[in-house]
């Protein structure tokens, strides 16, 4: 299996992710120097933190230009939770911030009128048309237990949506993909056996 | 479908042991934290909350080692609290493997801790525990230092305030019902649910399966904490989930 690189955003708790990769015998390296990015075929941008501070850190460490090259070269990038949101063009979390812009769309707040926000807990995924042949397609038939924890969501273009979930009366985006760039709003590392399959599918992409 | 109700095991820790008291007093030893965490994880609990009950009293924190030892073997969210006083304390717990941190005393003493930490770690990492002591039929007071000190703050006002400051969830503990097995204080929980838009986790008083099913069918709680009920083998996670499903309340199934 391919070794995966983990991008530092310095705002995330990457421990959950790392312990999960270790448990599943996935080799990884935390990337401290952006120059190292080109040595990987697969990268993960991990979860939690706020959009603006994560982008600021990526900029400061010259990670953005290296990521741009990485994506241009057709290598595989997986964003988790906040990492998925960073793949879009812009976010409105604590003011407006530009994202990496690999996938068309904006990150917007879940409307909290009569809803409980953040959305914390397990939700069921609803497949979109582009689901088949994606990293999600080889997960279990049981799509019930995907763990989410977020106040903002990826309002991506319809063509790039892999899966959605129902939150009260709203259907929100759970996963996006455009070619070699994939984002999942849920945490695979906290989503039981389906999470494992997603990581393994991702690392087998070539 | 709305949201699956999360069943949360709450482990109160004193020194090297999980303890449980009644109304936060008269503590009894229950067992070793590691063993109980793995036991409840294997039995299908959805989430674990670890609270160091004496940390804020002595200003120390035993939890870091426990968090590292347990978090590498369980794959459900782990929330850790007790003696969390600063962004730095939070960072230590998150780095050790906690998914969320829980604050009570420090949030009351310094409310900006909530806004500051939610901007750095994201709201969804920040859980505020509110210990509510009933003072009249419509009024509950916020207690701190694990139920030992008064604040004169009104629970409903404080809930609204922590939401505005950026808390991701409220862990609402009824001090009156805690450890009594009398069931949840549904009146308190309803008042808080009506006042807020962030997820509410109900805690205190749960001893029977029907306590959980009744609460989750009637009120929009996102999670329920179980402590004595599990510690003293009065209920099992499996029977709680079965019962919830039979009453059309959705839960995570393994």
Interface residues (C-beta under 8 A of the other chain):
Chain A: X11 X13 X15 X16 X19 X20 X22 X23 X48 X49 X50 X53 X82 X94 X112 X114 X115 X116 X117 X118 X119 X120 X121 X122 X123 X124 X144 X145 X147 X149 X150 X151 X166 X167 X168 X189 X190 X192 X195
Chain B: X1 X2 X3 X4 X6 X46 X71 X72 X73 X75 X76 X77 X94 X95 X96 X97 X98 X99 X119 X120 X121 X122 X123 X124 X125 X168 X169 X197 X198 X199 X200 X220 X222 X223 X252 X253 X254
